[in-house]
Amino acid sequence: MSCEIEHKGTFNTLLNINKIKKNLTRRIMIDKIATMIFFGSTLFALLVLGILIYRIFTQSIGWLDLQFLTSTLSIFPEKAGILGAIIGSFLLMIIVAPVTIVLGVATAIYLEEYASKSKFQSFVKMNISNLAGVPSVIFGLLGLTVFGRLLNLGSSILAGGLTMSLLVLPIVVVAAQEAVRAVPGFLRDASYAMGASRWTTIRKVVLPVALPGILTGSILALSRAIGETAPLVVLGIPALILRIPTGFMDNFTALPIQIYYWTLDAVLTREYANLAAATIVALMVMLAMMNSIAIIIRNKFQKRY
Amino acid sequence: MENQTNVRGIIKKNLANDKGRFVENLMPRVFLVAASISILTTIGIVLTLILDAYKFFSQVPLREIFSTKLAPLSANPSFGILPIINGTIITSFIAMCVAIPVGLTAAIYLSEFASDKVRRIVKPIMEVLAGIPTIVYGFFAYSFVTPLLLLLIPNLEAKNALSPGIVMGIMIIPLVASLSEDAMNSVPNALREGALALGATKLEVALKVIVPAGFSGILASFILGISRAIGETMIVAIASGSSKNFTFDITQSMQTMTAYIVEFTSGDAGSGTLGYYSLYAVGLLLFSFTLFMNLIAQYILKRFREEY
């Protein structure tokens, strides 16, 4: 008897229609409000990007012209240009690209093809993911000690390029590893079955198939390197270089360095802020170009097996 | 018939080819050398930091290091580390106050509420946001956010901790959002459907099922975000200034550890001086902080990963 009453009681609370109805409208309303808040915060991130690009673009108007791109520094803001910085950044990339691609791809091949699932592989992997999290200033200190002072390269393009290479190496390694891992096993098996050796298989089968992934990763790494500032500042790369560098041992300046010092000097001369904005637009255009090349490669050449 | 003997001949010739075998044996070693570079980099970082930091610690008494007076260039230099640690913590804290709520809610929106179409538009834009060089954010903080905040807070200094903190948070939003979204996406659909079938609203599903289930990944994204904020250099170097005061007032200029390193190397501290070695001491501390954070994040991901 008492048991029945209890059942009836729970039954009633379970189906308290009025309470459910009242709760439901409230719950649905909270759901709607929350959806709007969540959407709002997503919109906030996009809005900031829009404001950032708009602000920098409007600040650069009137300053970013052919004369700005093709002349060297000057004490007069109207006459100053970034030719030296563009060439410096370009020469920097000429060092970073081959060094990181060769080292990154070789590391990835060793990890995936020769040392797969070994203790060494997991150790190197852990090491690389930790290196990727090391702040870039620290790489600057490493470059300053090892390349700048120990190898006596000073503030040359070579010192800057090698420092940058170490900084972005983890990006290339991870991308190349994924690309190599994505090469289907049956291609390798077919190659071995035809009597090809390991190295021949890697050279003629694995690498060509993995190439689009490797290139995409490398371009992304380069676009990180071209905008990175802190290691160069730590290396002592100056902004005031009037001579355009011609060799890899020359002192140089780069686009982000130029932006940094112009922004710092904007306190004294207001026009420097416009010069910095114009340099940023030039840098962002370069980045956009590199990224679109990466996307084109990814979409066009990536095969699915 | 002749063809066959030819092929056999080629195979025999190739097998006898010492050069091929030599290359075959050589290549793994070449690759091993390349793979060791990354380990050498780590060893190099640790060694350079420790060796030069040691020269600093052997000359400066501990009591001075743990003081609030930082004046490396004065006639009677003092190397108290607390002002720059304080600056780092405060700017990072402000950054996370922006990045965690916005990043997490954006992640929930993208993972649970957004249609495929919205996701396809928003995610590439987030990637763009993540790819912008930090120097650009620094310029943005100094030339736009600080003047904007000045309208709200009249006694804000031209260089302050608030503006770079906020901008740093904006910079970290994509990191927190994409890692948290990955964590939520990996929660199996069955859990989602189960909760929806019980009559839960989408919000209840998100907050009571998806977020708890993907919590380890979300927590890891927060920790990685903090680590990014601690290590971020250019934004604070530009917009936070170089005041070495020990203060909790976010409207004032403060220096972070990273900005200290950048200011000093681009300044005139030559090699061999105590100021020069102090860079490595600060670098060592910074490296230990971020490494510790990254290891914790990796541990959380590994240890608390829910397998479905």
HADDOCK unambig.tbl for C-alpha pairs under 7 A between the chains (distance, minus, plus):
assign (segid A and resid 28 and name CA) (segid B and resid 201 and name CA) 6.91 0.50 0.50
assign (segid A and resid 31 and name CA) (segid B and resid 201 and name CA) 6.67 0.50 0.50
assign (segid A and resid 31 and name CA) (segid B and resid 202 and name CA) 6.86 0.50 0.50
assign (segid A and resid 31 and name CA) (segid B and resid 203 and name CA) 5.34 0.50 0.50
assign (segid A and resid 38 and name CA) (segid B and resid 105 and name CA) 5.09 0.50 0.50
assign (segid A and resid 38 and name CA) (segid B and resid 106 and name CA) 5.79 0.50 0.50
assign (segid A and resid 38 and name CA) (segid B and resid 109 and name CA) 5.43 0.50 0.50
assign (segid A and resid 39 and name CA) (segid B and resid 106 and name CA) 6.88 0.50 0.50
assign (segid A and resid 39 and name CA) (segid B and resid 109 and name CA) 6.19 0.50 0.50
assign (segid A and resid 41 and name CA) (segid B and resid 102 and name CA) 5.35 0.50 0.50
assign (segid A and resid 41 and name CA) (segid B and resid 105 and name CA) 6.54 0.50 0.50
assign (segid A and resid 41 and name CA) (segid B and resid 106 and name CA) 5.74 0.50 0.50
assign (segid A and resid 42 and name CA) (segid B and resid 106 and name CA) 4.64 0.50 0.50
assign (segid A and resid 46 and name CA) (segid B and resid 125 and name CA) 6.99 0.50 0.50
assign (segid A and resid 49 and name CA) (segid B and resid 129 and name CA) 6.50 0.50 0.50
assign (segid A and resid 52 and name CA) (segid B and resid 140 and name CA) 6.64 0.50 0.50
assign (segid A and resid 103 and name CA) (segid B and resid 34 and name CA) 5.44 0.50 0.50
assign (segid A and resid 106 and name CA) (segid B and resid 31 and name CA) 5.16 0.50 0.50
assign (segid A and resid 106 and name CA) (segid B and resid 34 and name CA) 5.90 0.50 0.50
assign (segid A and resid 106 and name CA) (segid B and resid 35 and name CA) 6.97 0.50 0.50
assign (segid A and resid 107 and name CA) (segid B and resid 31 and name CA) 6.02 0.50 0.50
assign (segid A and resid 107 and name CA) (segid B and resid 34 and name CA) 5.36 0.50 0.50
assign (segid A and resid 107 and name CA) (segid B and resid 35 and name CA) 4.22 0.50 0.50
assign (segid A and resid 110 and name CA) (segid B and resid 28 and name CA) 6.82 0.50 0.50
assign (segid A and resid 110 and name CA) (segid B and resid 31 and name CA) 5.33 0.50 0.50
assign (segid A and resid 110 and name CA) (segid B and resid 32 and name CA) 6.26 0.50 0.50
assign (segid A and resid 110 and name CA) (segid B and resid 35 and name CA) 6.79 0.50 0.50
assign (segid A and resid 114 and name CA) (segid B and resid 28 and name CA) 6.84 0.50 0.50
assign (segid A and resid 124 and name CA) (segid B and resid 39 and name CA) 6.87 0.50 0.50
assign (segid A and resid 127 and name CA) (segid B and resid 39 and name CA) 6.64 0.50 0.50
assign (segid A and resid 128 and name CA) (segid B and resid 38 and name CA) 6.68 0.50 0.50
assign (segid A and resid 130 and name CA) (segid B and resid 291 and name CA) 6.82 0.50 0.50
assign (segid A and resid 130 and name CA) (segid B and resid 294 and name CA) 6.77 0.50 0.50
assign (segid A and resid 131 and name CA) (segid B and resid 42 and name CA) 6.93 0.50 0.50
assign (segid A and resid 133 and name CA) (segid B and resid 294 and name CA) 6.78 0.50 0.50
assign (segid A and resid 134 and name CA) (segid B and resid 287 and name CA) 6.64 0.50 0.50
assign (segid A and resid 134 and name CA) (segid B and resid 290 and name CA) 6.66 0.50 0.50
assign (segid A and resid 134 and name CA) (segid B and resid 291 and name CA) 6.97 0.50 0.50
assign (segid A and resid 135 and name CA) (segid B and resid 231 and name CA) 4.74 0.50 0.50
assign (segid A and resid 135 and name CA) (segid B and resid 232 and name CA) 6.84 0.50 0.50
assign (segid A and resid 137 and name CA) (segid B and resid 258 and name CA) 6.80 0.50 0.50
assign (segid A and resid 138 and name CA) (segid B and resid 283 and name CA) 6.18 0.50 0.50
assign (segid A and resid 142 and name CA) (segid B and resid 44 and name CA) 7.00 0.50 0.50
assign (segid A and resid 142 and name CA) (segid B and resid 45 and name CA) 5.64 0.50 0.50
assign (segid A and resid 142 and name CA) (segid B and resid 48 and name CA) 6.53 0.50 0.50
assign (segid A and resid 145 and name CA) (segid B and resid 48 and name CA) 6.86 0.50 0.50
assign (segid A and resid 199 and name CA) (segid B and resid 24 and name CA) 5.98 0.50 0.50
assign (segid A and resid 227 and name CA) (segid B and resid 133 and name CA) 5.02 0.50 0.50
assign (segid A and resid 228 and name CA) (segid B and resid 133 and name CA) 6.43 0.50 0.50
assign (segid A and resid 229 and name CA) (segid B and resid 135 and name CA) 6.72 0.50 0.50
assign (segid A and resid 230 and name CA) (segid B and resid 233 and name CA) 6.47 0.50 0.50
assign (segid A and resid 230 and name CA) (segid B and resid 234 and name CA) 6.37 0.50 0.50
assign (segid A and resid 230 and name CA) (segid B and resid 262 and name CA) 6.94 0.50 0.50
assign (segid A and resid 233 and name CA) (segid B and resid 262 and name CA) 6.32 0.50 0.50
assign (segid A and resid 233 and name CA) (segid B and resid 266 and name CA) 6.28 0.50 0.50
assign (segid A and resid 234 and name CA) (segid B and resid 262 and name CA) 5.64 0.50 0.50
assign (segid A and resid 234 and name CA) (segid B and resid 265 and name CA) 5.31 0.50 0.50
assign (segid A and resid 234 and name CA) (segid B and resid 266 and name CA) 6.51 0.50 0.50
assign (segid A and resid 236 and name CA) (segid B and resid 265 and name CA) 6.32 0.50 0.50
assign (segid A and resid 236 and name CA) (segid B and resid 266 and name CA) 5.60 0.50 0.50
assign (segid A and resid 256 and name CA) (segid B and resid 135 and name CA) 6.72 0.50 0.50
assign (segid A and resid 260 and name CA) (segid B and resid 135 and name CA) 6.82 0.50 0.50
assign (segid A and resid 263 and name CA) (segid B and resid 139 and name CA) 6.48 0.50 0.50
assign (segid A and resid 264 and name CA) (segid B and resid 238 and name CA) 6.53 0.50 0.50
assign (segid A and resid 280 and name CA) (segid B and resid 136 and name CA) 6.72 0.50 0.50
